[in-house]
């Protein structure tokens, strides 16, 4: 996904924007990804400077309430680990874990769902995830705070506002261009 193993500011913001754009398009059709992790994100380069991130692995996408998401102790959302289901913010929560990891955040060795849930609870309450993403970018910290406020609630994700905020922070040759996220 990333050469050298760690995102810089531009890669982290671009990855968040591009993955969130894909999630927004899918959510508008009632589809959730359910398995966001580094192996399911690829970086596509077009020319010398232009790159974008593509969310792959849609083969197990969640189409109906009875579908169960893939379980990953490091990247699955809290609700997926607790209930075996996804809520509105589940894919965004998994994206936050992916950004945290790809920006140099450290996951402990996790060998049980209980351990994974405890790590999430401690990390969010001590604001470790938000701090790490804040070291990369204030907009990513704000996004993590927003996702944290929605985790496990019935409230829908507001993709549009975050796509606009992230787009304003993308620093490359297409900065300022409108990106069609309508699908």
C-alpha positions in Angstrom: 0.0 0.0 0.0 2.7 2.5 0.9 6.4 2.4 -0.1 8.5 2.6 3.1 5.5 1.4 5.2 4.4 4.8 6.5 2.1 7.5 5.2 3.2 11.1 5.0 0.6 13.9 5.3 -0.3 13.9 1.6 -0.7 10.1 1.4 -2.8 9.9 4.6 -5.2 12.6 3.5 -5.4 11.3 -0.1 -6.1 7.7 1.2 -8.8 8.9 3.6 -10.5 11.0 0.9 -10.4 8.3 -1.8 -11.5 5.5 0.5 -14.2 7.7 2.0 -15.4 8.6 -1.4 -15.7 4.9 -2.3 -17.6 4.2 1.0 -19.9 7.1 0.3 -20.8 5.9 -3.1 -21.4 2.3 -1.8 -23.4 3.5 1.2 -25.7 5.5 -1.1 -26.6 2.1 -2.7 -27.0 0.4 0.8 -23.7 -1.4 0.6 -21.0 -1.5 3.3 -17.5 -2.8 2.7 -17.0 -4.6 6.0 -13.3 -5.6 5.6 -11.2 -2.4 5.4 -7.5 -3.2 6.1 -4.2 -2.4 4.4 -4.4 -5.4 2.1 -7.6 -4.1 0.7 -6.3 -0.7 -0.3 -4.0 -0.2 -3.3 -2.2 2.9 -4.5 -2.5 3.6 -8.2 0.0 5.9 -9.8 -0.8 7.9 -12.9 2.2 9.9 -14.2 5.0 11.1 -12.0 3.1 12.8 -9.2 -0.6 11.8 -9.4 -1.7 8.9 -7.3 -5.0 7.8 -5.8 -6.1 5.0 -3.5 -8.6 2.3 -4.5 -10.5 0.3 -2.0 -10.6 -3.3 -3.2 -12.0 -6.5 -1.6 -15.6 -5.9 -2.2 -16.3 -9.6 -2.7 -17.6 -9.9 0.8 -19.4 -6.6 0.9 -22.4 -6.3 3.3 -25.6 -6.1 1.2 -28.2 -7.2 3.8 -28.6 -7.0 7.5 -28.1 -10.8 7.8 -24.6 -10.6 6.1 -21.7 -10.8 8.5 -18.6 -8.7 8.1 -15.1 -10.2 8.1 -13.5 -10.1 11.5 -10.1 -8.7 12.0 -8.9 -8.0 15.5 -6.9 -4.9 14.4 -9.1 -3.3 11.8 -12.7 -4.3 12.4 -15.0 -1.8 14.0 -16.0 -2.1 17.6 -19.6 -2.8 16.6 -18.6 -5.5 14.2 -16.5 -7.2 16.9 -19.3 -6.9 19.5 -22.4 -7.6 17.5 -21.1 -9.2 14.3 -22.8 -6.4 12.3 -22.0 -3.0 10.9 -23.4 0.3 11.9 -23.3 3.5 9.8 -19.8 4.4 11.0 -18.3 1.0 11.0 -16.4 1.3 7.7 -15.2 4.8 8.7 -14.0 3.4 12.0 -12.0 0.7 10.2 -10.6 3.4 7.9 -9.4 5.3 11.0 -7.6 2.2 12.2 -6.0 1.8 8.8 -4.8 5.4 8.8 -3.6 5.1 12.4 -1.5 2.0 11.5 -0.3 3.4 8.1 0.8 6.5 9.9 3.0 4.6 12.3 0.5 3.8 15.0 1.3 0.6 17.0 -1.2 -2.2 17.5 -0.5 -4.6 20.4 -0.5 -8.3 19.9 -4.2 -9.2 19.9 -5.4 -12.7 20.4 -9.0 -12.3 21.3 -12.1 -10.2 20.6 -12.1 -9.2 24.3 -8.5 -8.0 24.0 -9.3 -6.1 20.8 -12.3 -4.4 22.4 -10.3 -3.4 25.4 -7.5 -1.9 23.2 -10.1 0.1 21.3 -11.8 1.3 24.5 -8.5 2.4 26.1 -7.1 3.9 22.9 -10.2 6.0 22.1 -10.7 7.1 25.8 -7.0 8.1 26.2 -7.2 9.7 22.7 -4.2 7.8 21.5 -5.7 7.3 18.0 -6.7 11.0 17.7 -3.3 12.1 18.9 -1.4 10.0 16.4 -3.6 11.2 13.5 -3.3 14.7 14.8 0.5 14.4 14.5 -0.1 13.7 10.8 -2.9 16.3 10.1 -5.5 18.3 12.0 -8.2 17.3 9.5 -7.5 13.6 10.2 -7.7 14.2 13.9 -11.0 16.0 13.5 -12.2 13.1 11.3 -11.2 10.6 14.0 -13.1 12.6 16.6 -16.1 12.7 14.4 -16.0 8.9 13.8 -15.5 8.3 17.5 -18.7 10.3 18.3 -20.7 8.1 15.9 -19.3 4.6 16.7 -22.1 2.2 17.6 -24.8 4.8 17.2 -27.7 4.7 14.7 -26.7 8.2 13.3 -25.7 8.2 9.7 -22.3 9.3 8.4 -22.1 12.7 6.8 -19.7 11.8 4.0 -20.1 15.0 2.0 -18.8 17.3 4.7 -15.7 15.2 5.2 -15.0 14.8 1.5 -15.1 18.6 1.1 -12.8 19.1 4.1 -10.3 16.4 3.0 -10.4 17.7 -0.6 -9.3 21.2 0.7 -6.3 19.5 2.3 -5.1 17.5 -0.7 -1.7 19.0 -1.9 -1.0 17.9 -5.4 -1.7 18.9 -9.0 -5.4 18.4 -8.7 -5.8 20.6 -5.6 -8.8 22.7 -6.1 -10.4 20.6 -8.8 -13.8 19.2 -8.1 -13.7 15.4 -7.8 -16.9 13.6 -8.8 -18.0 11.4 -5.8 -21.4 10.7 -7.1 -20.4 7.4 -8.6 
